[in-house]
Amino acid sequence: MRRGIENVEVACGIPMMMQGYNLEDVTPGVDETLIRQPLGVVAAITPFNFPAMIPFWFLPYAIACGNTLVLKPSERVPLTMQRCVELLEKTGLPNGVVNLVNGGRTVVDALCDHPDVRAISFVGSTPVAKHVYGRSALAGKRAQCQGGAKNHVIVLPDADMELATQIISDSALGCAGQRCLAVSVAVTIGEAQKTFRDAIAQAASSIRVGSGLEKNVQMGPVISRESKQRVESLISTGVGDGATPLVDGRNTKIRDYESGNFLTPTILDGLPSSSQLAHTEIFGPVLSLVHANSIDEAMDFLRRSPYGNQASLFTSSGAAARKFRYEAPAGNIGINIGVAAPMAYFPFSGWKESFFGILHGQGKDAVEFYTESKVVVERWSRQETRKF
């Protein structure tokens, strides 16, 4: 909720961010001005995992730039934005500025195809992101489509291991691993292989899983039974490829919630870098450990990933941090940070198959995405000024 509010606060600065620029006497007697105008009707299609935050990556910027918005939240979590729209109505926002629709693929395709919708913002899996991006482009719309991720963290031997363990555990297992910036693979270098492995296994084993309505519960269920089955299947794939399950979350049963979609944290040690799982988005509470002999070897592994949403490094070396920041093939970079989520002043970046488009969400990118520029060139004849 705080990150959603942060985007609203940044969007309140749109009158400054949306300003164009001008040049008087670009040639004698001719002035040239660039202005920004709203697109008209825009749409946002958002996922289940942060139903109160991700819509606000788009909604406040779209309407502050002068557009009207059609919002389609995930059909799995329709109530959160329904409540938000009810609250928006109480602010006095004119009818029709923010519009809520529900549904699945049929609704998504209708928004992509409708001639009155000028732009589409999307967050979800890579296959759907590709579909929305391609279909929107065929209809002549601009689109920003954020897809899946396989986020890596490199742990060097000189890292503060206690701090690294806590932060990486929170990143990989928070929200049951169901977030686009969750760490999915930890690449350990040298001695960190043993020290981090033992520490992260202990941390994962201590996490209390259960209903989020109960006190002291740290991790809840995954979104659906199908998701649980898919995650368990991917864990089995990793084990079959040679990984050792230090902590195994398959076949979890929580007392009083035996039918729930629960998985306990899973730590897969020694996952071969050639394994399919090393480059497959899991979207569940699973952390795979891959070992490398040097940071260069680890970076080569990162470059082979089809995704480029986030990458992090844990170290006490400034030289290693600078090398990583410069070379890491991802749009969001963390140094001793497990979830490199940019503040709303900055764009939520993403590379490769984690993002399709040019302009990202948040900040100045959002202003450019939700407006189109118009260049006005004017010449006025030099007549004697009338006297009044």
N, C-alpha and C positions, 0 to 999 in steps of 0.2 A: 504493500500500500504506500509506503514511503517513496518508493521509486516512481509510482504512478503520480503521486502528488508533486514530485520533483519535476516531472515533465510538464505538468500544468503550470508550475511556477515559471519554468523556462519559456513556455509558449506565451505567457503574459508579456514577454518582451518582444513579441512579434512586430509591433510598430517600429522598433529600432532595427530588428534583424531583417525586416522586409524592405528596407529602404533601397532604392536604386542609386544611380549616380548620373551626373550630368556634366557637360562640357560646353561652356558658352563660347561662341565664336570659334567653332571647330574649323571653320573657314570664314572669311569676313562676311558678316551678316547672317551666318547660319549657326543655330544652336542645336545640340544633340543631347537627348535625354534617354536614359533607360529606366523604365518603370516596371513594376511587378503587378500582375493581376491574378486573381484566383482562377482555378481551372473550371470550377462549377461543381458538379457532383463527383465525389470520390468515394471509394469503398475500402474497407479494411476487413480482412478475414483472419481471425486470431485463434490460437490453440487452447488446449485445455489446461496446460500446466500452470500458468499464471493468469487466471481469468480476470483479476482486478488490476494487473499491472500492464500487460502487453497491449491491450486496447488503448492505453494512454500513451504509448509510444507514437500513436497516430492521431487520435481524436482531438486533443487540444491544439495541435499544430494545424490540422486540416481546417478547423472552424475559425481559428485565429487568423488564418490567411484568407478568410472570406468564403470558404467552400461550404457545401453541405455534405454530410457524411452518412453513408449507409454502412452500418457495422453488422458483421455476421460472426458472432462468437462460436466456439466449438459447440456442436450439438450435445457433447458430453457434459458441459457445464453451462447451461443456459441462464441460470438464475442470477449469477453475479452481476452481469451487465444489465439485466432487467432491472435490478435494484438501482444500479448507477444511473440508468436513464430516468427512472422515477425521481431520483434526487436532482438530476439535471433539469427536469421540468419545473421543480420548485425554485430554481434560480431565476426563472423568467426568461430562459433561453427561448427564442421564438420557435413555434411549431415547425417541424420539417427540417430544422438545421441538423439535428442528430436523429437518425432513424435506425431502428433495430429490426433485423430479420433473423429468423432461425431456420435451420435445416442443414442438409448435407451437400453432396456433390451437385445436385440439381440446382440448388441456390447459388453455389459457387460459380457454376458455368453460366448461369443467368446474369450474374454480375459482370463476369468477364466479357459476355457477348453484348450487353445492353449498350446501345449507342449513346445514351445520355451519361454513362459513367466514364469519366475521363482518365481515372488512374486507379490502380489497385495496389494495396499494401497487404502483404501476406507473411505469416510466420507459421511454420509447420515442418513436416518432413521434406526431404529433398525430392522424392518422386512427385509429391503434390506441388511443391514449389516450381518444379520444371513445368508441370501441367499448367499451372496458373500463369506463369510467365509466358509460355508459348501461346496459350489461348488469348491472353490479353494483348500480346504483340500482334497477333493476327487480326485483332479487332482495332488496331491502331492506338492502343492505350499505352501510357507509360506505366511501368510496374517496378516495384521493389519487393522481391520475394526472398525471404530468409529461410533457408533449408536446414538440413540436419547438421550433425557435428560428430566428430571423434576427437575430443580434446585431450592433448597430451601435456604432461608435466615432466620435466627433467629434474632429477634430484642429484646434486653433486655431493661428494663426500664432505665438503666443508660447510654444508647447510646446517642451520640450527635444526637438528633432527626432531626435537620435541615440538617446536613451532610448526615445522613442515608437516609432521604427522597430523597434528590437530587441524591445520588448515586444509590439507588434502583430503582428510577424512570427511570434513564438513562439505567440501566441494563435491566429492564423488558420491556421497551417500545422503546428503541433504535433499529433501523433497523426493526421497526414494530414487535419486538419480535421474529424475524426470525433468531435466532442464537443459537448455541448449548450451549452457556454459559449464556443465558438470565435467570434472576431470574423469576420463574413462581409462586412460593408460598412463601409468607412471613408469618412466624410463630411468632406471637407477644406474649410476656410474661408479665403478670401482667398489670401495668398501660400503657405499650406501646400499648396495644390494642386500647385505645382511641386516644392517642396522635399521634401515627403513622397513624392510620386509617384516621383521619381528615386531616393530612398533606399530605398523599399520594393521597387522593381523590382530594385535591386542586391542587396538582402538575399535576396530570393526566388531569384534566379539562383544564389546561392552555396550554397544548401542541397544537401547530398549525399543522394540518394535511393537506397535499396537494401534489402537484407535486414538486418533488425535484429540479426541474429546476427553481422554483420560490423563490424569496428572503424570508428569515425568516421562511421558512417551516422547521419544526423539525422532522416530521415523514411522510413517504410516504406510498404507498399501499402495500398490501401483494402480493405475486408473481402471483397469478392467481385467476380467478373467483371460481374455485373449492376450493381453499384454503380459500377464504373469506367465502364461504358457510359452510365449515367444521368448521371454528373457530366460526361462529355464532351459529352453532348447538351445539358446546361444551359449549358455554356460556349459552345457553338455558338449557343444561343438569345441569350445576351448579346451575342455578336459580331454576330449578325443584327439586333439592336436598336440597334446603333450603337457598342458599346463597342470599344475598341482593346486587343488582347491584348499588353501590354508583355512579359509572359512567358507562354508558352503551354505548358501541360502535357499537351495531348492527344497521343495516339499515342506515348506514352512506351515505350521499350524499354530494359530494364536488362540489361547484359551478364551472361550465365549465368542470367538469370531472364526470358528473353524471353516466357514464357507467364504471367508474374506479373501481378497486378492493380495495376500501378504507374501513378501519375500524378506528374509533377513539378509544383511550385507554379505557379499561374496568377494573374496580376494583370491584371484587366480595368479599363482606364482609361476614364473618361467614360461610365460606364453611365448611361443616362437614368433619372431617378427614376420614370418611367412604365413602365419595362421590367418584364415579368413576373418577371425574375430578381431584381429589387430586393426582392421580397417572397416569394421561394421558397427554402425551406431546401435547401441544396446537400449538406451533410455530406461535404465533400471539401476538398482543399487549394486553395481558390479565394477570392481577396479581390477584391471589386469596389470601385472608387473612384468616388464620387459627389461632385460639387462643389456648394457652396452659397455664397451671398454673405454670410450672417450666421448666427449661432447660432440665431436665431429661425426662419430658413428651414430649417436643419438639424433643429430640433426638430419642425417641422411634418412633415417627411419621416418622422421616427421614429414620430410618432403615427399615420401611415397604415399602419404595419406591423401585420399581424394577430397577431404574436407579441410577447411581453413578458418574455423570460427574463432578458436582460442588456443593459446599455448602459453605455458608458464614455466618458469625456472626457479628453483630454490638453491641459493648459493650465498656465500659471504664475499664472493669475488666480484669486484666492480668490472674487471676486464671480461670475465665470463658473462656477466649480465649484459654488457654492451654488445658483445658478439651475438648473444642470443637475441637481443632486441633488434639488431640489424638484420639477422639472417632468418629468424623464425618465420615460416611460411603460413602466417595466420593474421587475421585482421585485428584481433584483440590480444594484447600481450600482457602477461603478468610477470612481475619479478617479485618473488616471495609473496605472491598473491594467488590464491586458489581459484577465485572467480573474478576474472578481469572484466567486470561489468562497467562500462563507461558511464560517467555522470551524464545527465541529460543535456549538458552543454556540448557534449561531444557526440559524433555519430556512433551508432551501434554497428561496428564494422564487421565484415566477414569476407572471406576469400574463397576461391575455388567453388566447390559444390555446396558450400554453406550459404552462398548468396548469389542471386541472379538479378542484375540491374546495375545501375551506376550510382545513384543517390541512395544512401542508407536512411534509416530512421533516426530521429532526434536531431537537435541542434540546427545548424545552418543547412545541413543536407535536407532536413524536413521542409524548411522554407523554400528551397529551390525546387523540391519535388512537388510541393502543393501550389506552386505558382508558375506562371509562364512569363518570360520577359518580353517586353515590347520596346523597341527602339524608335523614338520619335525624332525626326530630323525636320527642323523648321527654318524657313526663310521668310523674313518680312521686308517688304519694300521700304526704302529709306524715304519716307514722306515727311513733310514738315509736321511736327507735332501740333495737333489742334490745341488751341488755347481755350481753356474753360474758365 
